[in-house]
Amino acid sequence: MPSRENVNNLWRDLTNGLWNENPVFRLVLGMCPTLAVTNAALNGLAMGLATSFVLIFSEIIISLAKNLIPSKVRIPSYIIVIATFVTIADYGMKAFYPDLAEVLGLFIPLIVVNCLILGRNEAFASKNSVVNSIMDAVGMGLGFTWALTLLGAIREILGMGTIFGKAIPFFTTWWEPWTIMVLPAGAFLTLGVLLGIMNYMTRSK
């Protein structure tokens, strides 16, 4: 039976990524997909889930093989593992969700160079057990996913008056959509405001 300390450590690893070390709002990692694909809530959700899939399985493999990989070739080895799961995610999305794959385009293959994934594998999975690595990957993945979905939802509501493609009564009747919110400038504006809110809430504690 796991000790109380081990359970607490697992809970800490799982929840760190959700808020205290959120990849987007606290660590400011993975900015390319964060800014590029979040012009709609569905795009943010899909990118977050694809990144989570790669992060979870790459952390499992690297944690299992950490003692077998020579230190001098660890980064190339990590990238090969990450690229394998990115390929699976890319082909899976093209097979089952071709429309979404077309919208996300090149940003799915570019998960290979997402600094969040390589960073967590280097800083966490290569030094911790498989169970702890799974908790870390799930927490970081969920944190990345909810951040991108929130960013996409705000931009989609203000820019198009919809959420997940469904019209919102007030925003389609009385609201004049702000087109800038679905353009790149809208991504920077929304992220800046959310980062400011997160920093204010953290300092207020």
Solvent accessible surface area in square Angstrom, and as a share of the most:
residue,aa,sasa,rsa
1,M,234,1.04
2,P,85,0.54
3,S,58,0.37
4,R,199,0.73
5,E,119,0.53
6,N,76,0.39
7,V,73,0.42
8,N,81,0.42
9,N,44,0.23
10,L,43,0.21
11,W,162,0.57
12,R,123,0.45
13,D,6,0.03
14,L,39,0.19
15,T,36,0.21
16,N,32,0.17
17,G,0,0.00
18,L,58,0.29
19,W,74,0.26
20,N,101,0.52
21,E,59,0.26
22,N,2,0.01
23,P,0,0.00
24,V,0,0.00
25,F,4,0.02
26,R,77,0.28
27,L,65,0.33
28,V,72,0.41
29,L,48,0.24
30,G,4,0.03
31,M,44,0.20
32,C,95,0.57
33,P,15,0.09
34,T,0,0.00
35,L,35,0.17
36,A,50,0.38
37,V,8,0.05
38,T,0,0.00
39,N,54,0.28
40,A,18,0.14
41,A,0,0.00
42,L,83,0.41
43,N,14,0.07
44,G,0,0.00
45,L,56,0.28
46,A,8,0.06
47,M,0,0.00
48,G,0,0.00
49,L,97,0.48
50,A,8,0.06
51,T,1,0.00
52,S,12,0.08
53,F,64,0.27
54,V,0,0.00
55,L,0,0.00
56,I,39,0.20
57,F,85,0.36
58,S,0,0.00
59,E,0,0.00
60,I,36,0.18
61,I,67,0.34
62,I,0,0.00
63,S,2,0.01
64,L,114,0.57
65,A,24,0.18
66,K,59,0.25
67,N,135,0.69
68,L,148,0.73
69,I,36,0.18
70,P,87,0.55
71,S,76,0.49
72,K,194,0.82
73,V,71,0.41
74,R,88,0.32
75,I,59,0.30
76,P,74,0.46
77,S,26,0.17
78,Y,7,0.03
79,I,69,0.35
80,I,121,0.61
81,V,26,0.15
82,I,0,0.00
83,A,33,0.25
84,T,69,0.40
85,F,31,0.13
86,V,4,0.02
87,T,71,0.41
88,I,89,0.45
89,A,14,0.11
90,D,16,0.08
91,Y,148,0.56
92,G,26,0.25
93,M,22,0.10
94,K,112,0.47
95,A,73,0.57
96,F,159,0.66
97,Y,138,0.52
98,P,80,0.50
99,D,114,0.59
100,L,29,0.14
101,A,12,0.10
102,E,142,0.64
103,V,95,0.54
104,L,2,0.01
105,G,34,0.33
106,L,122,0.61
107,F,63,0.26
108,I,2,0.01
109,P,49,0.31
110,L,75,0.37
111,I,2,0.01
112,V,35,0.20
113,V,110,0.63
114,N,9,0.05
115,C,66,0.40
116,L,0,0.00
117,I,0,0.00
118,L,50,0.25
119,G,30,0.29
120,R,33,0.12
121,N,0,0.00
122,E,47,0.21
123,A,60,0.46
124,F,26,0.11
125,A,0,0.00
126,S,24,0.15
127,K,137,0.58
128,N,47,0.24
129,S,53,0.35
130,V,41,0.23
131,V,83,0.47
132,N,31,0.16
133,S,0,0.00
134,I,50,0.25
135,M,51,0.23
136,D,2,0.01
137,A,0,0.00
138,V,39,0.22
139,G,0,0.00
140,M,1,0.00
141,G,1,0.01
142,L,88,0.44
143,G,0,0.00
144,F,0,0.00
145,T,10,0.06
146,W,80,0.28
147,A,0,0.00
148,L,0,0.00
149,T,25,0.15
150,L,62,0.31
151,L,0,0.00
152,G,0,0.00
153,A,16,0.12
154,I,47,0.24
155,R,4,0.02
156,E,4,0.02
157,I,40,0.20
158,L,39,0.20
159,G,6,0.06
160,M,89,0.40
161,G,0,0.00
162,T,27,0.16
163,I,47,0.24
164,F,90,0.38
165,G,60,0.58
166,K,147,0.62
167,A,69,0.54
168,I,40,0.20
169,P,103,0.65
170,F,109,0.45
171,F,43,0.18
172,T,68,0.40
173,T,101,0.59
174,W,209,0.73
175,W,59,0.21
176,E,140,0.63
177,P,55,0.35
178,W,124,0.43
179,T,88,0.51
180,I,79,0.40
181,M,13,0.06
182,V,34,0.20
183,L,89,0.44
184,P,100,0.63
185,A,47,0.37
186,G,0,0.00
187,A,0,0.00
188,F,129,0.54
189,L,98,0.49
190,T,6,0.03
191,L,12,0.06
192,G,42,0.40
193,V,94,0.54
194,L,15,0.07
195,L,39,0.19
196,G,39,0.37
197,I,81,0.41
198,M,15,0.06
199,N,61,0.31
200,Y,159,0.60
201,M,83,0.37
202,T,52,0.30
203,R,204,0.75
204,S,75,0.49
205,K,177,0.75
